[in-house]
Amino acid sequence: MIQITFILFIGILLFFTLYSNTLQSLTLPKVIAEKAVLGSLEQTLEGSGILQPLKEAKLSNPTGWKVKAIAVKEGASVKKGQTLITYDSESAERELEDEIAQLAKQNIDMQNIQDQYIESVTKGDETKVQATSREIKMRKLDLGVQERKIAALRANLENNKKITAPFDGVITQINAVEGMFSTGGADILMASTHQGYRFEFLADEQLLSAIGIGVHEKFPITVRMQSGQKGESLEGTVYEIADTSPRMDTQGVGSTISINQKMVRVRVVDKKLKGGEQAEIKLTKPSEEEGFLIINAAIHQDRDGKYVYRIEEKKGAIRNEFIVRKAKIGSSESDDKVTKVVSTNFNMDDLIILESTEPLEDGNRVRLK
């Protein structure tokens, strides 16, 4: 009887122990974990943008004269010095003619004063000599003012009666309208065909370094001349890599890191380009060194650097326990999905925690989904 009672007691004790452990395990955070895969990371750089002129001229007429004739159309190729727009300069021409006539009149008046001066000298009239001498000096000043006024009017007429192309290029936009007055803004815009076109895109600094993109680097790009058409392969050249604001990236549960970015500016030269075309780049390069491939969601970072949570399995009399262990990682590179880790504090057999229902810390007990 005593033996039966003892066995029954032990059975009840085991039952409640198992039941208690089961209840306790149900309160533990659930995690999804998998082993890291050994392999190489394929880095891919992608970017796109609209082609804009690298060198563009906005040509205007500050006089506000009426547009007489437009000699070109949008998209036309033009040569340096070619007339683009002519203006109605009739009023300016009349003003110039009037001022030239005024100068001629002043010259005649000067001759009359000079004759009076000679006559005064001949007669010995000293008072009149001094008066006519002063008058001659004043008339010379007036003549100088008038000559400068005429020169300015002539230059204004010559500079503004028409707009000519400042360089070889393509007409990209015409705002002027024949028969309408110039508004003072850009009447016509043109782009240089020799300088080419440009587009820009954002890229992670680490990715640019991994693929080996730098200033003066040349690579193929795809340009779509018209919407819906098949892209044409052209050569692009990086002419500038500029600093820009970093982007924030989520790393695991409630963790974000700042990732440095660069603005990459690419130059494209081709006679067929007009501007406004869609340009795209896609470069792929496998990493030279193999490492453990881990999805980005499993990577965390604090002041001491990057780390992952691995699972340590502890054997138990009734059931095994799974303990969270913080494992620092060393050098790494990543794309938008996975991170390649070269230096680690774990091995291939360790389970790496990818997701958790609750924030974790080193030493937490968890249960596997």
C-alpha positions as CSV (number, residue, x, y, z in Angstrom):
1,M,0.0,0.0,0.0
2,I,2.8,2.4,0.9
3,Q,4.6,1.5,-2.4
4,I,1.4,2.2,-4.4
5,T,0.9,5.5,-2.6
6,F,4.5,6.5,-3.3
7,I,4.3,5.7,-7.0
8,L,1.0,7.6,-7.2
9,F,2.6,10.6,-5.5
10,I,5.6,10.6,-7.9
11,G,3.2,10.3,-10.9
12,I,1.2,13.3,-9.7
13,L,4.4,15.3,-9.1
14,L,5.6,14.5,-12.6
15,F,2.3,15.4,-14.1
16,F,2.2,18.8,-12.4
17,T,5.8,19.4,-13.2
18,L,5.2,18.7,-16.9
19,Y,2.0,20.7,-16.8
20,S,3.8,23.7,-15.1
21,N,6.6,23.5,-17.6
22,T,4.2,23.4,-20.5
23,L,2.3,26.4,-19.2
24,Q,5.5,28.3,-18.7
25,S,6.8,27.5,-22.2
26,L,3.6,28.8,-23.7
27,T,4.4,32.3,-22.3
28,L,7.9,32.3,-24.0
29,P,8.5,34.4,-27.1
30,K,8.0,32.5,-30.3
31,V,10.9,32.7,-32.8
32,I,11.6,31.6,-36.4
33,A,15.2,30.5,-36.9
34,E,17.3,28.9,-39.6
35,K,20.9,28.0,-40.3
36,A,23.1,30.4,-42.2
37,V,24.0,29.4,-45.7
38,L,27.6,29.5,-47.0
39,G,27.9,31.3,-50.3
40,S,28.8,34.5,-52.2
41,L,26.7,37.6,-52.4
42,E,25.7,39.0,-55.8
43,Q,25.7,42.8,-55.7
44,T,23.4,44.6,-58.1
45,L,23.4,48.3,-58.7
46,E,20.2,49.7,-60.3
47,G,19.3,53.3,-61.1
48,S,17.3,55.3,-63.5
49,G,16.5,58.9,-64.5
50,I,15.3,61.2,-67.2
51,L,18.0,62.6,-69.5
52,Q,18.6,66.3,-69.1
53,P,21.0,68.5,-71.0
54,L,24.4,68.7,-69.4
55,K,24.7,72.3,-70.8
56,E,21.6,74.3,-71.5
57,A,21.1,77.9,-72.6
58,K,18.0,79.9,-71.8
59,L,17.9,82.7,-74.4
60,S,15.7,85.8,-73.8
61,N,15.2,89.3,-75.1
62,P,15.3,91.9,-72.3
63,T,13.8,94.7,-74.5
64,G,10.3,93.2,-74.6
65,W,10.1,93.8,-78.4
66,K,7.5,92.0,-80.4
67,V,8.5,88.7,-81.9
68,K,8.7,89.1,-85.7
69,A,9.6,85.6,-86.9
70,I,10.7,82.2,-85.4
71,A,13.2,80.5,-87.7
72,V,13.4,77.1,-85.9
73,K,11.2,74.4,-84.4
74,E,11.5,72.4,-81.2
75,G,13.8,69.4,-81.7
76,A,15.7,71.1,-84.6
77,S,19.5,70.9,-84.7
78,V,21.2,74.2,-85.0
79,K,24.7,75.6,-85.6
80,K,26.5,78.2,-83.6
81,G,25.6,81.7,-84.9
82,Q,22.4,80.5,-86.6
83,T,19.4,82.9,-86.3
84,L,16.7,81.5,-84.1
85,I,14.3,84.4,-83.5
86,T,14.0,87.9,-85.0
87,Y,12.2,90.8,-83.4
88,D,10.4,93.9,-84.6
89,S,13.1,96.6,-84.0
90,E,11.5,99.4,-86.0
91,S,11.0,101.7,-83.1
92,A,14.6,101.2,-81.9
93,E,15.8,101.9,-85.5
94,R,13.8,105.2,-85.7
95,E,15.2,106.3,-82.3
96,L,18.7,105.6,-83.5
97,E,18.2,107.6,-86.7
98,D,16.8,110.5,-84.7
99,E,19.8,110.5,-82.4
100,I,22.2,110.4,-85.4
101,A,20.3,113.4,-86.8
102,Q,20.7,115.2,-83.5
103,L,24.4,114.5,-83.5
104,A,24.7,116.0,-87.0
105,K,22.8,119.1,-85.8
106,Q,25.2,119.5,-82.8
107,N,28.2,119.3,-85.2
108,I,26.7,122.1,-87.3
109,D,26.2,124.2,-84.2
110,M,29.8,123.5,-83.2
111,Q,31.0,124.8,-86.6
112,N,29.0,128.0,-86.1
113,I,30.6,128.5,-82.6
114,Q,34.1,127.8,-84.0
115,D,33.5,130.5,-86.8
116,Q,32.4,133.0,-84.1
117,Y,35.6,132.2,-82.1
118,I,37.8,132.8,-85.2
119,E,36.0,136.1,-85.9
120,S,36.5,137.3,-82.2
121,V,40.2,136.5,-82.4
122,T,40.5,138.4,-85.7
123,K,38.8,141.5,-84.2
124,G,40.8,141.2,-81.0
125,D,37.6,141.1,-78.8
126,E,39.1,139.3,-75.8
127,T,35.8,139.1,-73.9
128,K,34.1,137.4,-76.8
129,V,37.1,135.1,-77.4
130,Q,36.8,133.8,-73.8
131,A,33.0,133.3,-74.1
132,T,33.2,131.4,-77.4
133,S,36.1,129.3,-76.0
134,R,33.9,128.2,-73.1
135,E,31.0,127.5,-75.4
136,I,33.2,125.3,-77.6
137,K,34.2,123.2,-74.6
138,M,30.6,122.8,-73.5
139,R,29.6,121.8,-77.1
140,K,32.4,119.2,-77.1
141,L,31.1,117.6,-73.9
142,D,27.6,117.5,-75.5
143,L,29.0,115.8,-78.6
144,G,30.7,113.2,-76.5
145,V,27.5,112.4,-74.6
146,Q,25.5,112.2,-77.9
147,E,28.1,109.9,-79.5
148,R,28.0,107.5,-76.5
149,K,24.2,107.5,-76.6
150,I,24.3,106.6,-80.2
151,A,26.8,103.8,-79.6
152,A,24.6,102.3,-76.8
153,L,21.5,102.5,-79.0
154,R,23.4,100.8,-81.9
155,A,24.7,98.0,-79.6
156,N,21.2,97.5,-78.1
157,L,19.8,97.2,-81.6
158,E,22.5,94.8,-82.8
159,N,22.3,92.6,-79.7
160,N,18.5,92.4,-79.5
161,K,17.1,92.5,-83.0
162,K,17.6,88.7,-83.1
163,I,18.6,85.7,-81.1
164,T,21.3,83.5,-82.4
165,A,22.6,80.1,-81.2
166,P,25.5,80.4,-78.8
167,F,26.8,76.9,-79.7
168,D,25.9,73.9,-81.8
169,G,22.9,72.2,-80.2
170,V,19.3,71.2,-80.3
171,I,16.2,73.4,-79.6
172,T,14.5,71.9,-76.6
173,Q,11.7,74.4,-76.0
174,I,10.2,77.5,-77.6
175,N,8.1,79.9,-75.5
176,A,8.0,82.8,-77.9
177,V,5.0,83.4,-80.1
178,E,5.1,85.3,-83.4
179,G,3.3,88.6,-83.2
180,M,3.4,88.7,-79.4
181,F,5.7,90.8,-77.2
182,S,8.5,89.1,-75.4
183,T,7.7,88.6,-71.7
184,G,11.3,89.0,-70.5
185,G,11.6,85.3,-69.6
186,A,13.3,82.6,-71.7
187,D,12.0,82.8,-75.3
188,I,13.9,79.8,-76.4
189,L,15.9,77.0,-74.8
190,M,18.6,74.9,-76.4
191,A,21.0,72.1,-75.3
192,S,24.6,71.5,-76.4
193,T,25.0,68.4,-78.5
194,H,28.7,68.2,-77.8
195,Q,28.4,68.2,-74.0
196,G,25.7,65.5,-74.1
197,Y,23.0,64.7,-71.5
198,R,23.0,63.6,-67.9
199,F,20.9,61.7,-65.4
200,E,21.3,61.0,-61.7
201,F,20.3,58.3,-59.2
202,L,20.8,57.5,-55.5
203,A,22.9,54.5,-54.4
204,D,24.2,53.1,-51.1
205,E,27.9,54.1,-50.6
206,Q,28.8,50.6,-49.6
207,L,27.2,49.2,-52.8
208,L,29.2,51.6,-55.0
209,S,32.4,50.5,-53.3
210,A,31.6,46.8,-53.6
211,I,30.9,47.1,-57.3
212,G,33.7,49.4,-57.9
213,I,31.9,52.5,-59.3
214,G,33.9,55.7,-59.2
215,V,34.3,59.0,-61.1
216,H,35.2,58.5,-64.8
217,E,33.9,54.9,-64.7
218,K,32.3,53.8,-68.0
219,F,29.4,51.3,-68.2
220,P,26.5,50.4,-70.5
221,I,23.1,52.0,-69.9
222,T,19.8,51.4,-71.6
223,V,18.0,54.4,-73.1
224,R,14.4,54.4,-74.3
225,M,14.1,56.9,-77.1
226,Q,10.3,56.8,-76.9
227,S,7.8,55.4,-74.5
228,G,7.1,51.8,-75.3
229,Q,10.1,51.3,-77.5
230,K,12.8,48.8,-76.9
231,G,15.7,50.3,-75.1
232,E,19.0,51.1,-76.9
233,S,22.3,50.3,-75.3
234,L,24.6,53.4,-75.0
235,E,27.7,54.2,-72.9
236,G,27.5,56.2,-69.8
237,T,30.3,57.9,-67.9
238,V,30.2,58.9,-64.2
239,Y,31.2,62.5,-64.0
240,E,30.3,63.2,-60.3
241,I,29.5,61.3,-57.1
242,A,28.1,63.7,-54.5
243,D,27.2,63.4,-50.9
244,T,23.5,63.3,-50.0
245,S,21.3,62.6,-47.0
246,P,21.5,59.0,-45.5
247,R,18.5,56.7,-45.6
248,M,17.1,54.9,-42.6
249,D,16.8,51.1,-42.8
250,T,14.9,48.8,-40.5
251,Q,17.1,46.0,-38.9
252,G,15.0,43.5,-37.0
253,V,12.3,44.3,-34.4
254,G,12.2,48.1,-33.5
255,S,15.8,48.7,-34.7
256,T,16.8,51.1,-37.5
257,I,20.3,52.1,-38.8
258,S,21.5,55.0,-40.9
259,I,22.9,54.0,-44.3
260,N,25.2,56.5,-46.2
261,Q,24.1,57.3,-49.7
262,K,25.6,59.0,-52.7
263,M,24.1,60.8,-55.7
264,V,25.6,59.4,-58.8
265,R,25.6,61.6,-61.9
266,V,26.1,60.0,-65.3
267,R,26.9,61.7,-68.7
268,V,25.6,60.2,-72.0
269,V,26.7,61.5,-75.4
270,D,24.9,60.4,-78.6
271,K,23.7,62.4,-81.6
272,K,20.3,60.7,-81.5
273,L,19.5,62.0,-78.0
274,K,17.1,65.0,-77.7
275,G,16.5,65.0,-74.0
276,G,13.6,63.6,-71.9
277,E,14.5,60.0,-72.7
278,Q,14.4,57.4,-69.9
279,A,17.9,56.1,-68.9
280,E,18.5,52.9,-66.9
281,I,21.5,51.2,-65.4
282,K,21.8,47.7,-64.0
283,L,25.2,46.3,-63.0
284,T,25.7,42.9,-61.3
285,K,28.9,41.7,-59.7
286,P,29.4,38.6,-57.4
287,S,31.5,39.1,-54.3
288,E,35.0,37.7,-54.4
289,E,34.9,36.1,-51.0
290,E,32.4,33.6,-49.6
291,G,30.7,34.0,-46.3
292,F,27.5,33.2,-44.3
293,L,24.4,34.5,-46.0
294,I,21.8,35.8,-43.5
295,I,18.6,37.7,-44.3
296,N,18.8,41.4,-43.3
297,A,15.9,41.1,-40.8
298,A,18.2,39.0,-38.6
299,I,21.0,41.6,-38.4
300,H,20.9,44.0,-35.5
301,Q,23.2,46.9,-34.5
302,D,24.1,48.7,-31.3
303,R,27.0,50.9,-30.2
304,D,29.3,48.0,-30.2
305,G,28.6,47.0,-33.8
306,K,26.5,44.5,-35.7
307,Y,25.2,41.2,-34.2
308,V,22.7,38.4,-34.6
309,Y,20.8,36.2,-32.1
310,R,21.7,32.5,-32.3
311,I,20.0,29.7,-30.4
312,E,21.8,27.6,-27.8
313,E,20.0,24.3,-27.1
314,K,20.2,23.2,-23.5
315,K,19.4,19.5,-22.8
316,G,16.8,18.9,-20.1
317,A,15.5,15.9,-18.3
318,I,12.0,16.5,-19.6
319,R,12.5,18.8,-22.6
320,N,15.2,20.8,-24.2
321,E,15.5,24.5,-23.6
322,F,16.3,27.1,-26.2
323,I,18.4,30.0,-25.0
324,V,19.1,33.3,-26.9
325,R,22.8,34.1,-27.4
326,K,24.1,37.4,-28.8
327,A,26.7,36.7,-31.5
328,K,28.8,39.6,-32.8
329,I,29.6,39.7,-36.5
330,G,32.6,41.3,-38.2
331,S,33.1,42.4,-41.7
332,S,30.0,42.2,-43.9
333,E,28.3,43.4,-47.1
334,S,24.7,43.3,-48.0
335,D,22.1,44.0,-50.7
336,D,18.4,44.7,-50.2
337,K,17.7,41.1,-49.0
338,V,20.6,39.4,-47.4
339,T,23.9,40.1,-45.7
340,K,27.1,38.3,-46.3
341,V,29.1,37.8,-43.1
342,V,32.8,36.9,-43.2
343,S,33.8,37.1,-39.6
344,T,31.4,35.5,-37.0
345,N,31.0,34.2,-33.5
346,F,28.8,31.3,-34.6
347,N,29.1,28.3,-36.9
348,M,27.1,26.7,-39.7
349,D,25.1,24.4,-37.3
350,D,23.8,27.3,-35.2
351,L,20.2,28.4,-35.7
352,I,20.0,32.2,-36.4
353,I,16.8,33.9,-35.2
354,L,15.0,35.6,-38.1
355,E,11.8,36.8,-36.4
356,S,10.5,37.0,-32.9
357,T,7.1,37.8,-31.4
358,E,8.8,39.9,-28.7
359,P,12.0,42.0,-28.4
360,L,14.9,39.7,-27.3
361,E,17.9,40.0,-25.1
362,D,20.9,37.8,-24.5
363,G,19.9,34.9,-22.2
364,N,16.2,34.9,-22.9
365,R,14.4,31.6,-23.2
366,V,12.3,31.1,-26.4
367,R,10.3,28.5,-28.2
368,L,10.6,27.6,-31.8
369,K,7.7,28.0,-34.2
